[in-house]
Amino acid sequence: MTLQTLLNVTTHIFHPLGFNAEPLSISLVAAGLILLLIVAVGGMAYGLFKAVKAVPNLTTKQFILALLLIAVFMVVIGIILP
């Protein structure tokens, strides 16, 4: 659902009450995006914590494989970004 669609629906619902729905729809979208950002950052922090705990237990081959995967991931992100 786009922001304009949400605005149209909420305006249609709240119009008889004389309520301006635009600030409400924008604040709901902003709150949702902030919540998604918090969950993403928390997930990354949790994953990094688990990875740091696992590194001392890795064999040399597993460690080199992990570094290769990180390098490939960085190259792919570098190609996709521009």
C-alpha positions as CSV (number, residue, x, y, z in Angstrom):
1,M,0.0,0.0,0.0
2,T,1.4,3.3,-1.0
3,L,1.3,6.4,1.2
4,Q,-1.2,8.1,-1.1
5,T,-3.5,5.0,-1.0
6,L,-3.3,5.0,2.8
7,L,-4.1,8.7,2.8
8,N,-7.1,8.3,0.5
9,V,-8.5,5.5,2.7
10,T,-8.1,7.3,6.0
11,T,-9.4,10.5,4.5
12,H,-12.5,8.7,3.3
13,I,-13.0,7.2,6.8
14,F,-12.4,10.3,8.8
15,H,-13.9,12.9,6.5
16,P,-17.3,12.9,8.1
17,L,-15.7,13.7,11.5
18,G,-13.7,16.6,10.0
19,F,-10.4,14.9,10.9
20,N,-7.3,15.6,8.8
21,A,-5.8,12.1,8.2
22,E,-2.6,13.2,6.5
23,P,-0.5,13.7,9.6
24,L,-1.8,10.4,11.0
25,S,-0.9,8.4,7.9
26,I,2.6,9.9,7.7
27,S,3.2,9.3,11.4
28,L,2.1,5.6,11.0
29,V,4.4,5.1,8.1
30,A,7.3,6.8,9.9
31,A,6.7,4.7,13.0
32,G,6.7,1.5,10.9
33,L,9.9,2.4,9.2
34,I,11.6,3.3,12.5
35,L,10.4,-0.1,13.9
36,L,11.8,-1.9,10.9
37,L,15.1,-0.1,11.3
38,I,15.4,-1.0,15.0
39,V,14.6,-4.7,14.2
40,A,17.2,-4.7,11.4
41,V,19.9,-3.1,13.6
42,G,19.2,-5.4,16.5
43,G,19.3,-8.5,14.2
44,M,22.7,-7.3,12.8
45,A,24.1,-6.7,16.3
46,Y,22.9,-10.2,17.4
47,G,24.4,-11.8,14.3
48,L,27.7,-10.0,14.8
49,F,27.8,-11.1,18.5
50,K,27.1,-14.7,17.5
51,A,29.8,-14.5,14.8
52,V,32.4,-13.1,17.2
53,K,31.7,-15.8,19.7
54,A,32.0,-18.5,17.0
55,V,35.4,-17.3,15.4
56,P,37.7,-18.8,18.1
57,N,36.1,-22.2,17.6
58,L,36.6,-22.2,13.8
59,T,39.2,-24.3,12.1
60,T,41.6,-22.5,9.7
61,K,39.6,-23.7,6.6
62,Q,36.3,-22.5,8.1
63,F,37.9,-19.1,9.0
64,I,39.3,-18.7,5.4
65,L,35.9,-19.7,4.0
66,A,34.1,-17.2,6.2
67,L,36.6,-14.5,5.0
68,L,35.9,-15.4,1.4
69,L,32.2,-15.3,1.9
70,I,32.5,-11.8,3.5
71,A,34.7,-10.7,0.6
72,V,32.3,-12.0,-2.0
73,F,29.4,-10.3,-0.2
74,M,31.2,-7.0,-0.2
75,V,32.0,-7.2,-3.9
76,V,28.4,-8.0,-4.7
77,I,27.2,-5.1,-2.6
78,G,29.8,-2.9,-4.3
79,I,28.5,-3.9,-7.8
80,I,24.8,-3.5,-6.9
81,L,25.1,-0.1,-5.1
82,P,25.9,2.2,-8.1
